[in-house]
């Protein structure tokens, strides 16, 4: 049975860090994260700051954020209140709010310490929901693997130590500590896709697609993705002609006939050197053009997410794309 006494085991992922920024909203998940951090045996050895993002989307949001600040300070943590200011979008609200939240957290972490990592309270129920959400949208293998325990955002390391912990266990930790928590009404708002999926949970579970099944799918997809990326890296290394900060070139002959999944990963790995990761549909369109040009020994040039891709009879090359006005 998990409890506050489980802090060291639940936060083991954080043990080698220099500085941490805990993202705490006041909900049961992030409040439990803060309570666990307060009981953590390493709390005095690793600088730990708590941050709350006020998106300004609900009348009660500022009061809730100030309540978290009071809780954090009572537990001995420094607290930062981060505000999402300006006009709010009328479409894709949750997605854009999430992007704004992570951007604010990344800036805050960098100001605390260049090595400061962001810690979120994403848990096993969140992971299952993410996998289901991506499954409904036809995600590839990487997407079906779900959230990674360690990732990056805007140069900041993002850590999710509670991905194996059920939401109910985190609620129990809050109850154990006698701490009240906030329930975000957006979690049940049918305007949002994730809320609509939550309303189907009982039906899907009755058909066998419950949390355990989704997490199992995620683990299997993660294993497959790791194997595919390793194979893609081996193909890239065997085909590499040159690589520096600006240009990477690969032998076309070594890539002809390579499975599409591996070629796609090579293209993606090189593209992200110059910009954000491309959307899957755009990556697949680029893959189709590159694969066809390689097979036919034709020349083709295209841009993808900040990279300029060239294919000729002898090589496949990547370098930074020129500014759009210059390309026009």
N, C-alpha and C positions, 0 to 999 in steps of 0.2 A: 504493500500500500504506500503510494507516494505521499509525502508530507513535506513540511518545511525542513525537516531533518534530512531530506533527500537532496538538499541544495548542491552539495559537492558533486554528486553523481549526475544530476540534471544539467549542471553548468560546466561539465568537464571540457566541453569544446572551447571554453573561454580561457582555460588555465594558462596558455602561453602568450596571452595578449599583454600589451603594454598599457593601453588605455581603452576604455569602453564607453559608448554612448547608448544607453538603454532607451528605446522608443516606447514610451508608456502613454497610453491614451486614457486610461481610467476604466477600460473594460476588464473583465475577469482574467483574460489571458495575460495582458501586459502588466496588470497589477500583481498577478502571481509571479511574473518574472522579476519585478522589483522586490517583492517580498523574499523571494529566493536569493536574490543578490545581496539582500541585507543580512541573510544568515550564512552566506558563502564564506568559507574559511579564508579565501584569498581577497576579500573585499578591501582590506587595508593595504594589500601589496599592489593592487592594480587600480589605477585612477579610474573611477566610475562616476559618470555624470548621467542624469536622467533628463530627457527632453520630451516635451509634449507639443504636438503640432495642433494649433487651432486653425481649422480650415475656414471658419467663419460661415459655415453652411447651416447652422442651427442656432436658435436664440440662446440655448443653454450651453453652447460649446465653450465660451470663455469661462463661465463659472466652473464647468467640469475640469477645464485645464488648470485653473487656479486651485481646485481641490487636489488634483494630482501633485501640484507644486508643494502644497502644504504637507501631503502624505510623504513625499520624497524627502523634504527637509526634516520631517519628524524622524525619518529613518537614517538621517545623517548624510543624505546625498545632496550635492549641488544640483539645482534644477534650471533648465533653460526652456523658456516659452517661445515657440517658433510660430510665426503668423503667416498664413497664406493670404496675401493682400491682393487687391486689384479686382477687376471684374471676373466673375466666375463663368465658366463655359456653360452653354445651354445643351450641349451634347457630350456623350462619353464622359459624364461627370465623374463617376467613380474612377475610371482609368486616369483621367487628368489629375484628379485629386491625389491619387497614389503617386503619380510622377512628381507632382509638386512636393508631396510629403518627403519622398526620398531625396529630392534635390535639397530641400531645407535641412534634412538630417545630415546629408553629405557635407554641406557647407559648415554646419555646426561641428561635426566631427573633425574636419580639417582645422578649424579654429582652435579646438581643444588640444590636438596633437596630430602631427602628420601621420602618425601610426595608429590613430584612434579608429577602432572598428565599431560599426553600428550593430546593435543587437536587437532583434525583433522577437516577438513571442508567438510566431507562427507555430501551430501545433498539428497533431496528427489529423484532426478533423479538417483543418485548413488544407493540409496536403491532399487529402482525399477529394475535397471539393475542387481544388485546383486541377487535379487529374481528370475529374469528371467534366469540368468546364472545358478543358482543352480537348478531351475526347469528343465532346459535342461539336467542337469547331474543326474537327479533322486534323488535329495537330500531328506532327511527325513524332518519331521515336524520342527525340530530345524533350519535346514538350510533355509527352506522356510520362517521362521520368519525374515530373513534378518539380517542386522547388529544391534547390541544392542547399545543403547545410552551410556551405561556404560559397559565396559569390562576390561580385563587385558591382558597384553602381557609382558612376561619375568619379572613378578613382578610389572610392572608399570601399573597404572590405565590409561585407554584409554577412552577419552570422545568425543562424537560426538554431539555437541549441535544443529547442523543445519539439522538433518535428516528430519525434517518436512518442510524444506525451499526449494522451487524450485530453480534450477540452474539459471533460468532467473532472479530471484530476486537478486541473488548474483552478477550477471553480471551488473544489474542495479545499485547496490550499488557502484561498481567500477566506473561506468560511472558517477554517481552522484558526486563522489570524484574527477573525472577527472584523474583517474589512468589507465594507459595502462597495459594490462596483456598479458601473454604468452599463446599461444595455443600449447600444446604438439602434434607434428605430429603423435605420436604413437596412439593417440585417434582415428585416422582414418586409421591406418595401418591394412590391411586385414590379415596380418600374425597372428594377435592376435584375440582370440575368442570374446572378449568383443567388439572390433571394428566391427567385422562381425555382431554381434547382433545389434549394433547401426544402421547398414545399413538396418536392417529389421524393424526398429521402425515404419515407416509409414505403412507398410503392416500389422504388428501385431495390430497397433492401429485401423486400418480400420476394423479388425475382433473383436474389443472390448478389446484386450489385451494391453491397454495403461498404462500410469504411474499410474493413479488412480486405475485401476483394480489390478495391481501388488501390489501396496501399501495396498489395501484392503485385498488381499490374505496374505500379510505379517502380517498384524494386526491379522487376524483370526488364522494364524499358530502360532503366538506368544501367543495368548490366550490358544490355545490347548496345546502348549508346556509347558506353566506355570502350567496348570492343571495336565498334565502328570507327571511333575517333583514333584509336590506336592503329588500326589498319590504315586509315587515311594518312596518319602521320608517317607511317613506314613508306607508303607509296610516294608521298611528297619528298621524303628524304632521298629515296632512290632516284627520283626524277629531277632533283634540284640541280640547276645550272649555276645560279648565283642568287645571293640574297644579301641585301644590306638594308639600311633604314628606309630607303626610298623605293627600291625595286626588288622584285623576286621573279625569277624566271625558271621554268620547268621544261624538261624535254617533252615535246609533243608525243614522240614515239612511245615513251614510257607510260603515257596516260591513255593512249588509244585502247579502247576495250576495257578500261577500268569500270567497275560497277558504278552506276549513277550515284548511289548513296555515298560512296567514298569520294568521288569527284566533287559532289556537292559540299562535303565537309572540307575538302581542300580549298575550294573557292571561298567558302565562308571564313575559314581560318585566315586566309590572306586578306580578305576584304576588311575584316575587323581591325586590321593593323592601321587603317586609315580613317575609320569612322565607326558609327554604330553598327550593330549586327543587322543585316538585312532581314526584312520580313520573309517568311517562308515562301509565299507565293512569288515574290520577286526573285528570290534565290533560285527557285525552280525554273523560272523563265530564263534566267541567265544560264543555268545548267543545261537546259535544252539547246540553247544557242552554242554554248561552248562545246558540248558533246557532238553536235552535228558538224561544227567546223573542224573538230579534231578528226572525226571519222571520214570526212570528205576532203581533208587536207586543204581546207579553204581558210581564207583570212576573214576575221571579224573583229570589230572593236565595239565595246560597250562600256557603260558606267554602271556601277552597283554600289550604293551606299558609301560614296566617297572614294571608291577605287576605280581606276581605269584599267579595263581588262582587254588584252590583245591576244589574239590567236593567229598564228601563221603556220606554215607547214612544219617549221622546226621547233616552235616553242609556244608556251602559254605563259604570259607575263602579267604582273600586277604592279601598279604604281599609283601614287595619289592622283585623283582626277583633278583637272584644272577647274578654276571657278566656273560656275554655270555661264556667266556672261561671256567668258572667254571661249567656252565650248560653242555657244550660239554664234 
